[in-house]
Amino acid sequence: MKGRLLAGIAALVVAATLVGCTAATPAGQTAAPVDATPLSELQVLSDPKAYQGPSTAVISNAAVEVVDADRTQSLPAQVVSHDQGGDRPVTVADTSRVVALSLSGSLAATVWGLGFGDTLVGRDISTTFPGAVDLPVVTGSGHTINAEAVIALRPTLVLTDGSIGPRDVVEQLRDVGITVVAVRNESSFEGAEQLARDVAAVFGAPAAGEALAAQTAAQVAATTAEIARIAPTAEDRKLRMIFLYLRGSAGVYYLFGEESGADRLITALGGVDVAGQLGWGGMKPMTDEAMVAADPDLILVMTDGLASVGGVDGLLQDKPAIALTTAGQNRRFVDMADGQILSFGPRSAAVLDALARAIYAPAAAGS
């Protein structure tokens, strides 16, 4: 199911020809605070359901923290590549020049968090964190892999999670002698921990993987606990949330449900996952009936996605059913950079922190 969901999301992105993952704030919107004040010390909304207006979640420090761990490598490493055609054994002998490719940028962030950022020689379009943003981009419009661009970088290792392709391009990289390893990448906080272990195994540095997994788990637990202190606890006061994937240029409007990662994000944010309540799995095309039935208090979106439909005004004009919902009437949208909001990895806690500020303390940004 996870593999099919990732492939489906990737297909959506390719169809929409996404060309950037910036953290720009749509015109007229309020950016969430970027200071380091602990969540529990913020002046939060007394009634989050009553708040009106959109806001943007911004990570206070977009850098990927490198774990303090033993990075001694033991190569060659014997690993299993989880290819779309089936698992296969791979021997990794050289990690000196690495290209890590995924839809969310979480693979490159994990390599960086493990302390092997200096091995990265190219990046996907979602990898925009400091230190990696200046690397050559090897994915084109729609996150499709440019084989020639990858080969030109002379990588000794290509890491992927199957979320971008096409598949024949990945096979082409193998055919020219490049070692390619596909790892599993589950869209969840636990998945981020396992990804740290799996990527570390490819580098022959399991100790670093365990350390990064533990660090990620501890940071997410601490941030989730802080969110629990500021989010309403009574069921009737909790924000009912959905995640809406938008690409106006391609006419793409999808609701993300269970196993998309959006469900785990909403729950950690102290909200009610409406898609889960309604039994929606994976992703489904948005219909007027589904939106009215959901009637969310707040809608999570990607920044570029919201911009592609003309911002909040354009979305409400083009989709009257959204305007009928509580979120639509209150213009309660929270957007976040495309390459961050669902990028479960070393920055999972930072993503949660930024979203919580935009949801529960938007006034701290000056709105």
N, C-alpha and C positions, 0 to 999 in steps of 0.2 A: 504493500500500500504506500509506504513512504517513497519508494522509488518512483511509482507511478505519479504520485502527487508532485514530487520535484520536477519530473519531466513535464507534467501538465503546466506547472507554473512557468517553467522555462519556455514552453510553447507559447504561452500568453505573452511573455516578454518579447520573444522573437517576433510574434505577429504584430506587436505594438511598435516594433523598431525603436526601442528605448535607446536614446543616444547619450544619456548622461545621468549621473547620480549625485547631484549637488545638494548642498544644504541651504539653498536660498530660501528666504522667507517670502511667501506670496504677498503681494502688495496689500496693505491694509491689515495685516495680521500681526499679532503680538508674539514675539519670541519669548520662550520660557527663560527664566533667569539662568545665567551661566556662572554664577558664583558658587563657592564651595560650602555654603551654609548647609548644615545637615538638614535632611527633610523634616525631622522632628522639631526643628527650630524655626521653620518657615511659618509665615502667617497664612494659614490655609483657609479655604472657603468653608464657611459654616454650613452651607448647603450646596454641594457641588451640582445638584440637579437644577438649581435655580440660576446658575451662571449662564450668561449669554455672550456669545462671541467666539471666534476661532483663536487658536494659539498654536505655536510651533515649538516642538521639543528640540532642544539643542544640547548636545553633550558638552559639558563644561571643559573637558580635556579630551580631544579626539584621539590622542596618542594611544597606542597599544602598549600596555605595561608589560615589560619583560620579566618573567618569573625568575626569582632567585633560586637557582637549582644547579645541580651537577649536569653539565651538557656534554659529558664525555661520550663520544660516539664509538659504537662497535659495528664496523662495516666489514664485509657486506652484511646487509640485513635481509633476512628471509621473511617476506610478508605475503599477504593474499590481496590481490586486486579484485575488487567487487565490480566487475564489468557488467554491462547490460546483457551481454550474452552468457554470463555465468562467471563464477569465481575462477581465478587462475593464480598459481604461485608466481611470484616475481622476486628476483634477486636485485637489491639496490646496492650498487657498489660505489656510487659517486653522487654526493649531494652538494657539490661545489657551485652548480649553476641550476637554480630551480625556478620553475614557473608554476604557480599554484592558482588554479582557475575554478571559480564557483560563481553561482548566480548572486550570492549575497556578499561575497568578499571574505567570508568567514575562514576559508582555507588559508589565504595569505595572512590574515590576522593571527591565525593559530600558529603558523610558521614563525611569525614575528614574536608572538608571545612566548614561544618556546626558547627564543634567543637565537634563532637561525635566520633572522631578517637579512643578514649580510649575504646570504646565499641567493636571495631573490633577484632575478634579472629581468623580469617582466611581470605585468599585472593585468587583471581583468578590469573592466570599467567600474566595478563596484569597490575596488580597493583604493580608497581615497584617504587613508589615515596618514598622518605625518611620518615622513621617512620613506614611505612607499609611493607617494603620489607622483614623484618625479620619474618613476620607472616607466619604460615603454609600455604602451597599452597594446595588447595582442588580441583583444576582442573587438569586433565591429559593431555595427548597429544591431540591436536586438540581442546583444551578448553572444553572438556567434563567434566561434574561435577562428582566427585567421591563421591557417597552418603555415603560410609563408613567413608571417611575422614571428611566429614561435620558433620555427626552424632557424631563422636568421640570428636568433639570440644564442644559438648553440647550447641549449640546455642539456644537462646531464640527467635531469629528472623533471617530469611533468606530473603534477598532482592534480587530480580532479575529483569531483564527487558525482558526476553524471548529470548535474543540473544544467550544464550548458554543453553545446556540441557544435555541429552535428556529429553523430557517431562516426561517420566515415572519415571526418577530419581527425578524430582521436586515433582511429586506426592508421591513418596516413602518418601520424607522428611516430607510431610504433614501427611502421614499415621502413622508416628512414633510420631506425636504430636508436631512437630515444626511449629511455626507460619511462613507462607510463604506469602510474599506480592510481587506481580509483578507490577512494575510501567512502565509507558510509557516513552520511551527514544528516542526522535526524534533527528536525526543527523543534528543538526543546532545550531546556537548560541542561538536562541530563545528557542530551545528545552532544552538547558543547563539551562536556567533560570527557565523553568517550572519544570525541574527535581529537582532543588534545593527546589522549593516549595513543590513538591510531596513527596520527601524524608523527608523533615522537618515535613510534616503532619504525616508521619508514626511514627516519633519520638515524636509527640505531641508538637512540638516547631515551630509553624508557623512564629513567628517573625524572627527566625534565617533564615528560608527559604526565606522570603521577603528580608532580608538583603543580603544574599548571591546572590540572583537573581539580585538585584540592583548592587551589587559590580561587578558581572560578566559582566553585561550589560555595566557598565561604563568603565571597563577595555577594553572590546572588542571595544567599540566606540572610546576610546582614541588611541588604537593601530591601528585600521583601519584608523583613521585620520592621524596618523603618516605615515602609509604605503602610503596613498594617496599623501603625500608630496614628496615621493622618487620614486614612480612608474610612468612610462610614462602615460601621459593623452591622447595623440593623439591615436586614435583607431589603426592606422597602426603601431604604435610603441609599443603597448601593447603586452606582451608575451602571445602567444596562448598555453594553458596548458591542459594536461590531467592527470588523475590519473590512473596508471596501477598497478593492484594487481598481484603479482608474487609469485608462489610457484613451483620452478623448480623441486623439488623432486616428485611432484605429477602431473607435466605437466599442472599446472593451470596458465592461463594468461587471466585476465579479465580487461575490461575497465569499470570504474565506471562513471556513468552518473548522471542525475538529481535524487534528493532525496536520494543519497548515502551519502551526506555530503561533498563529494569532490567538488561538484558544489559551495556550499556555501564558502568553503575554498578558492577556486580559485578566486572567485569574490572578497572576502575580501582582497586577496593578490594583487588586481589590475590587475589581468590577465583576459584573455578571456577564458571562459569555452567552449572549443571546443565541448565537448560532448553535451552540451546544444544547441549549434549552429546546430549540426547535428541531434538534436532531440532524442538523446539516453537517455532512462530512466533506472533507477536502475543500473544494471550491465549486461554486455554482453560479451560473449567470444571474445577474441581478434582474429581478422582475418587479413590476410595480406591486404585485400581490405579496411577494416575499418581503419587500421593504416595509410595506404597511403592516404586515404581520409582525415583523421584528420590532418596529417602533422603538429604536434605540434612543437613549439619552445622549449618547456621544458616539461619534464615528471616527475611527482611526484611519488615516490615509497616508500614502507616501507623498512627499513634497512635490516631486516632479509630476506625479499622477494628478494631484490637485491642480497644479498649474496647467496641465494639458487640457483640462476641461474649463479653463477660464476662471479658476479659483472658486470660492464658495458661491459667489453670485452666478457664475456660469453654470455650475453644477445644479443649483436649485432651479435655475431657469430651464435647463435642458431636461431635468428629471423631477417633475412636479411631485412624484410619489415621495421622494426624499424630503421635499419641502413640507409634506404633510406630517412627517414624523416629529417627535419631540426634539430630536437633534436638529432637524431642519428648521423648525420654528425658532429655536434658540441659536441657530447658526453655530452649533457646538461641534466643531471639527478640530481634531488635533493631528497635525501632520508632522512627519519626521523624514529626514533624508532617506532616499530609497535604499542606499547601501548600508543603512544602519538599523532601521526599525525591526527587521526580521533576521538580522545577522547574528544568530546565536553563536557565541564564541567568547574570546577573552574579554570583550566589552559588554557582555550581557548585563552586568550590574549597572554599567554606565547608561545603557539604553533604558533600563527600567527607571533609573533615577531621573533621567531627563524627561521621560514621559510622565512620571508622577508629578514633577514640578509643573509641567504644562497643564495637567489635568486638575490638580488640587490647589495649586498656588499661582495661577496665571497673573493675578494682580501684582505679584512681586516683580513682574517684568515692566510694570508701569501702565497697564491697561486700565 
